[in-house]
């Protein structure tokens, strides 16, 4: 069977992260949503997404296909239901379609003509940016079981203090030096060739993917994920870093999400709680105004390739777009458009040729190439986000 993940109607509410990736490639828990589906299905998937992303994330359509709503994280029971679908059957969760069996000659899908199956179990659905950190602890627990069942962890190194050792899994090549791992409230997953430096303190649920680094003396609280090749120091709580991003020094990051290729300068901090304890509002790309989150704790949402200088202060509920470069004293505003250059004193455009220079240099450090596909994606985002930059 051919499985295709589609963005659905949540794409805009997941900007700025979906400027540069389909919904399926959002990381929550240990794996991306795509990786979860592929692990359960034992098959690769392709994607229906925005036209400007299709070159990097192509779709393969066959005579018969099952389309999967990428905002839903799979479970064993859901995947079993998906595998049992017949032609013109669809699985729903309330008003939302999760999966449907179709053929390539159907130009439009009319679900009134489908047999609709209601899925009763609870599921993680990522509909808003803040859902990524809100559901991260639960997703780590699900992924931990999926990735470690039937496998044997590497031994706990001598000098490492642990609580609830059976809830800790260490992949091959990982190194942990004289640190504390507390898995009493949730699992701790240490990916292949990851490194935890001396005197770090970590509470589960926690995950770090391959080649991620926790620097000396770091304090990592529950429900935090470090994607591949991420580096983290200082204090981090309930945050998700997608991959290749760094918060390498002291400073606080809480209830936050960083995309790929982000960097927070030394002693940068974000607020995750308003002084009056009021509900946090976040910039919405759907309504183009600030929207209620229903949350008391909500920090920083930062799109791919964005950076900030040392001692940057982010106010509660700040959204930073793609390829922004922030610096200077004071609090920058709560919504910083993509390709902005500056800070509290004012902004100008971060010119696209300079963006390309930085991205080329940064990716080269990881032996990766900032190629023409990546350039064309950022060029499109640059044009699409011009309306937000009045400078």
C-alpha positions as CSV (number, residue, x, y, z in Angstrom):
1,X,0.0,0.0,0.0
2,X,1.1,3.6,-0.7
3,X,0.8,6.0,2.2
4,X,0.7,9.7,1.7
5,X,0.8,12.3,4.6
6,X,-1.1,15.5,4.0
7,X,-0.9,18.9,5.8
8,X,-4.6,19.4,6.3
9,X,-6.1,22.6,7.6
10,X,-3.6,23.1,10.4
11,X,-0.6,24.3,8.3
12,X,-1.2,28.0,8.9
13,X,-1.6,27.5,12.7
14,X,1.8,25.8,12.7
15,X,3.7,28.6,11.0
16,X,6.5,29.6,11.2
17,X,7.6,25.9,11.4
18,X,5.6,24.9,8.3
19,X,7.2,27.6,6.2
20,X,10.1,25.3,5.7
21,X,8.6,21.8,6.2
22,X,5.4,19.8,5.8
23,X,3.4,19.2,9.0
24,X,4.6,15.6,8.9
25,X,8.2,16.7,9.5
26,X,7.5,18.4,12.8
27,X,9.3,16.8,15.7
28,X,7.3,16.0,18.9
29,X,8.5,13.4,21.3
30,X,11.6,11.7,20.0
31,X,10.6,11.3,16.4
32,X,9.1,13.5,13.7
33,X,5.5,12.7,12.9
34,X,6.6,11.1,9.6
35,X,9.2,9.0,11.4
36,X,6.5,7.7,13.8
37,X,4.2,6.7,10.9
38,X,7.0,5.0,9.0
39,X,8.2,3.1,12.1
40,X,4.7,1.8,12.8
41,X,3.9,1.0,9.1
42,X,7.3,-0.4,8.2
43,X,7.1,1.6,5.0
44,X,8.3,5.0,3.7
45,X,5.8,7.8,3.1
46,X,5.5,10.8,0.8
47,X,3.7,14.1,1.3
48,X,1.0,16.4,0.0
49,X,2.1,19.9,1.0
50,X,2.6,23.4,-0.4
51,X,3.8,23.7,-4.0
52,X,7.0,25.5,-3.1
53,X,8.0,22.6,-0.8
54,X,7.3,19.8,-3.3
55,X,10.8,19.8,-4.8
56,X,12.3,18.9,-1.4
57,X,9.3,16.8,-0.2
58,X,7.8,15.2,-3.3
59,X,4.6,13.1,-3.5
60,X,4.4,9.6,-5.0
61,X,0.8,8.6,-6.0
62,X,-0.2,5.1,-7.1
63,X,-3.4,3.6,-8.3
64,X,-4.5,3.0,-4.7
65,X,-3.4,5.2,-1.8
66,X,-4.1,5.7,1.9
67,X,-3.9,9.4,2.8
68,X,-3.0,10.2,6.4
69,X,-3.6,13.4,8.3
70,X,-0.1,14.5,9.4
71,X,-1.4,16.4,12.4
72,X,-2.3,13.1,14.2
73,X,0.5,11.1,15.9
74,X,0.0,7.4,15.3
75,X,-0.6,4.7,17.9
76,X,-0.6,0.9,17.6
77,X,-4.4,0.8,17.5
78,X,-4.7,3.6,15.0
79,X,-2.2,2.0,12.7
80,X,-4.1,-1.3,12.9
81,X,-7.3,0.5,11.9
82,X,-5.5,2.2,9.0
83,X,-4.1,-1.0,7.7
84,X,-7.6,-2.5,7.7
85,X,-9.1,0.2,5.6
86,X,-10.9,-0.7,2.4
87,X,-11.5,1.4,-0.6
88,X,-13.8,4.4,0.1
89,X,-13.5,4.0,3.8
90,X,-12.3,6.8,6.1
91,X,-11.3,7.1,9.8
92,X,-12.5,10.1,11.6
93,X,-11.9,11.7,15.0
94,X,-14.9,13.9,15.6
95,X,-15.0,16.3,12.6
96,X,-11.4,15.6,11.6
97,X,-10.5,12.9,9.1
98,X,-7.5,10.9,10.1
99,X,-7.1,8.6,7.2
100,X,-8.9,7.5,4.0
101,X,-8.4,5.0,1.2
102,X,-8.7,6.5,-2.2
103,X,-7.5,6.0,-5.8
104,X,-5.6,8.3,-8.1
105,X,-8.6,8.9,-10.4
106,X,-10.5,10.7,-7.7
107,X,-10.0,14.4,-8.3
108,X,-12.1,15.4,-5.3
109,X,-13.0,13.5,-2.2
110,X,-16.6,13.6,-1.0
111,X,-16.7,12.0,2.4
112,X,-20.4,11.7,2.2
113,X,-19.8,8.9,-0.2
114,X,-17.4,7.1,2.2
115,X,-18.0,4.7,5.0
116,X,-17.0,6.7,8.0
117,X,-15.3,4.9,10.9
118,X,-15.1,6.8,14.2
119,X,-11.8,6.3,16.1
120,X,-12.5,6.2,19.8
121,X,-9.1,6.2,21.5
122,X,-7.3,9.3,22.6
123,X,-4.7,10.7,20.2
124,X,-2.1,13.4,20.1
125,X,-3.0,16.0,17.5
126,X,-0.7,18.8,16.7
127,X,-2.9,21.7,15.7
128,X,-1.1,24.7,17.2
129,X,2.6,25.6,17.7
130,X,2.2,25.4,21.4
131,X,0.9,21.8,21.1
132,X,4.4,20.7,20.2
133,X,5.7,21.4,23.8
134,X,2.4,20.8,25.5
135,X,2.2,17.2,24.3
136,X,5.9,16.5,24.2
137,X,6.1,14.6,27.4
138,X,3.3,12.2,26.4
139,X,4.8,11.8,22.9
140,X,8.3,11.0,24.4
141,X,6.6,8.2,26.4
142,X,5.0,6.8,23.3
143,X,8.1,7.0,21.2
144,X,10.3,5.5,23.9
145,X,8.1,2.4,24.0
146,X,8.1,2.2,20.1
147,X,11.9,2.6,19.8
148,X,13.1,0.5,22.7
149,X,10.7,-2.5,22.9
150,X,12.6,-5.7,22.5
151,X,16.0,-3.9,22.5
152,X,18.7,-3.8,25.1
153,X,20.2,-0.5,26.4
154,X,23.9,0.2,26.6
155,X,25.0,0.0,30.3
156,X,24.9,3.0,32.6
157,X,28.4,4.3,32.8
158,X,30.2,4.3,36.2
159,X,30.0,7.6,38.0
160,X,26.5,8.4,36.6
161,X,23.8,8.6,39.3
162,X,20.4,7.3,38.2
163,X,16.8,6.9,39.5
164,X,14.6,4.3,37.9
165,X,17.3,2.8,35.7
166,X,14.8,0.5,33.8
167,X,13.3,3.7,32.3
168,X,16.6,4.9,30.8
169,X,17.7,3.8,27.3
170,X,21.2,4.5,25.9
171,X,21.9,3.9,22.3
172,X,25.2,2.7,20.9
173,X,28.0,5.2,20.9
174,X,26.4,7.6,23.5
175,X,28.6,8.9,26.2
176,X,27.5,10.1,29.7
177,X,30.0,11.6,32.1
178,X,29.4,12.0,35.9
179,X,25.9,13.3,35.6
180,X,22.5,12.7,37.2
181,X,19.6,11.0,35.3
182,X,16.2,11.0,37.1
183,X,13.7,8.8,35.2
184,X,11.2,8.4,38.1
185,X,8.5,10.5,36.4
186,X,9.2,9.5,32.8
187,X,11.7,7.9,30.4
188,X,15.1,9.2,29.4
189,X,16.3,8.4,25.9
190,X,19.9,9.0,24.9
191,X,20.4,8.7,21.1
192,X,23.2,7.2,19.1
193,X,26.6,9.0,19.6
194,X,25.0,11.6,21.9
195,X,27.1,13.2,24.6
196,X,26.1,14.4,28.1
197,X,29.0,16.3,29.7
198,X,30.0,16.3,33.4
199,X,27.7,17.5,36.2
200,X,24.5,17.7,34.1
201,X,21.2,17.1,35.8
202,X,18.3,15.6,33.7
203,X,14.7,14.8,34.6
204,X,12.5,12.6,32.4
205,X,10.6,12.5,30.2
206,X,13.6,13.6,28.2
207,X,15.0,12.7,24.8
208,X,18.1,13.6,22.9
209,X,18.6,12.3,19.4
210,X,21.7,11.2,17.5
211,X,24.8,13.4,18.0
212,X,23.0,15.8,20.4
213,X,25.1,17.3,23.2
214,X,24.2,18.4,26.7
215,X,27.0,20.7,27.9
216,X,28.6,20.8,31.4
217,X,26.4,21.6,34.3
218,X,23.2,21.9,32.3
219,X,19.9,21.6,34.1
220,X,17.3,19.9,31.9
221,X,13.7,19.6,33.2
222,X,10.9,17.3,32.1
223,X,9.2,17.1,28.7
224,X,12.3,18.3,26.7
225,X,13.6,17.0,23.4
226,X,16.9,17.8,21.7
227,X,16.8,16.8,18.0
228,X,19.7,15.5,16.1
229,X,23.0,17.5,16.4
230,X,21.5,20.0,18.9
231,X,23.7,21.5,21.6
232,X,22.2,22.7,24.9
233,X,23.6,24.3,28.1
234,X,22.2,26.3,30.9
235,X,18.6,25.7,32.0
236,X,15.9,24.1,29.7
237,X,12.4,23.1,30.6
238,X,9.6,21.6,28.5
239,X,11.1,22.7,25.2
240,X,11.6,21.0,21.8
241,X,14.6,21.7,19.5
242,X,13.9,20.2,16.0
243,X,17.5,19.6,15.0
244,X,20.9,21.2,14.3
245,X,20.0,24.1,16.7
246,X,22.0,25.3,19.7
247,X,21.5,27.0,23.0
248,X,25.0,26.3,24.1
249,X,25.5,28.5,27.1
250,X,23.8,29.7,30.3
251,X,20.4,31.2,30.2
252,X,16.8,29.9,30.4
253,X,14.6,28.3,27.7
254,X,11.2,27.2,28.8
255,X,7.9,26.1,27.2
256,X,9.4,26.8,23.8
257,X,10.0,25.4,20.3
258,X,13.1,26.0,18.1
259,X,13.2,24.9,14.5
260,X,16.3,23.8,12.7
261,X,19.6,25.8,12.4
262,X,18.7,28.2,15.2
263,X,21.2,29.6,17.7
264,X,20.7,31.4,21.0
265,X,23.6,33.6,22.1
266,X,25.2,33.2,25.5
267,X,23.0,34.2,28.5
268,X,19.9,34.6,26.3
269,X,16.6,34.1,28.2
270,X,12.9,33.8,27.5
271,X,10.0,34.5,29.8
272,X,7.4,31.8,29.9
273,X,5.0,33.4,32.5
274,X,3.5,36.9,32.5
275,X,4.1,38.9,35.7
276,X,0.3,39.1,36.2
277,X,-0.1,35.3,35.6
278,X,-2.5,36.0,32.8
279,X,-3.2,33.8,29.8
280,X,-0.5,34.0,27.2
281,X,-1.3,35.2,23.7
282,X,0.7,34.3,20.6
283,X,0.9,35.8,17.1
284,X,-1.4,33.9,14.8
285,X,-0.5,33.7,11.1
286,X,-4.1,32.7,10.4
287,X,-5.8,35.7,11.8
288,X,-2.7,38.1,11.6
289,X,-3.3,39.1,15.2
290,X,-2.5,37.8,18.7
291,X,-4.6,34.8,19.7
292,X,-5.3,33.2,23.0
293,X,-3.5,30.0,23.8
294,X,-5.3,28.9,26.9
295,X,-1.9,28.6,28.5
296,X,-0.4,30.3,31.5
297,X,3.1,29.1,30.5
298,X,4.2,29.8,27.0
299,X,7.7,30.9,25.8
300,X,9.4,31.3,22.5
301,X,8.5,30.0,19.0
302,X,11.5,30.4,16.6
303,X,11.5,29.4,13.0
304,X,14.4,27.8,11.1
305,X,17.7,29.6,10.5
306,X,16.9,32.3,13.1
307,X,19.6,33.5,15.5
308,X,20.0,35.9,18.5
309,X,23.0,37.6,20.0
310,X,24.3,37.4,23.6
311,X,22.0,38.5,26.4
312,X,18.9,38.6,24.2
313,X,15.7,38.8,26.3
314,X,12.5,37.3,24.8
315,X,9.2,38.3,26.4
316,X,6.4,35.8,27.2
317,X,4.8,34.4,24.1
318,X,7.3,35.6,21.4
319,X,7.1,34.3,17.8
320,X,10.2,34.7,15.6
321,X,9.9,33.8,11.9
322,X,12.4,32.2,9.6
323,X,15.9,33.6,9.1
324,X,15.7,36.5,11.6
325,X,18.8,37.9,13.2
326,X,18.2,39.5,16.6
327,X,20.6,41.5,18.8
328,X,20.9,44.5,21.1
329,X,19.5,45.4,24.6
330,X,15.9,45.5,25.7
331,X,13.0,43.2,24.8
332,X,12.3,42.9,21.1
333,X,8.6,42.8,20.3
334,X,6.4,39.7,20.6
335,X,6.2,39.1,16.9
336,X,9.3,39.3,14.8
337,X,8.7,38.7,11.1
338,X,10.9,36.4,9.0
339,X,14.1,37.9,7.6
340,X,14.2,40.7,10.2
341,X,17.5,42.2,11.3
342,X,17.8,44.1,14.5
343,X,16.1,44.3,17.9
344,X,14.3,46.5,20.4
345,X,15.9,49.6,18.8
346,X,14.4,48.8,15.4
347,X,14.6,46.4,12.4
348,X,15.6,46.3,8.8
349,X,15.5,43.6,6.2
350,X,17.9,40.7,6.4
351,X,18.8,40.7,2.7
352,X,18.4,37.3,1.1
353,X,22.0,37.1,-0.3
354,X,23.3,37.6,3.3
355,X,20.8,34.9,4.5
356,X,22.3,32.5,2.0
357,X,25.8,33.3,3.1
358,X,25.0,32.5,6.7
359,X,23.1,29.3,5.9
360,X,25.9,28.1,3.7
361,X,28.5,28.6,6.4
362,X,26.3,27.1,9.2
363,X,25.4,24.0,7.3
364,X,28.9,23.5,6.1
365,X,30.0,23.0,9.7
366,X,27.8,19.9,9.8
367,X,29.1,18.7,6.4
368,X,25.8,19.5,4.8
369,X,25.2,21.6,1.7
370,X,22.8,24.6,1.5
371,X,21.7,23.7,-2.0
372,X,19.5,25.3,-4.6
373,X,16.4,23.5,-3.3
374,X,16.9,25.1,0.1
375,X,17.6,28.5,-1.5
376,X,14.3,28.4,-3.5
377,X,12.4,27.6,-0.3
378,X,13.8,30.5,1.5
379,X,13.3,32.8,-1.5
380,X,9.7,31.9,-1.5
381,X,9.3,32.5,2.2
382,X,11.1,35.8,1.9
383,X,8.5,36.9,-0.7
384,X,5.6,35.5,1.1
385,X,6.5,37.2,4.4
386,X,7.2,40.7,2.9
387,X,3.8,42.0,4.1
388,X,4.9,41.7,7.7
389,X,8.1,43.8,7.2
390,X,7.4,47.5,7.1
391,X,11.0,48.5,7.0
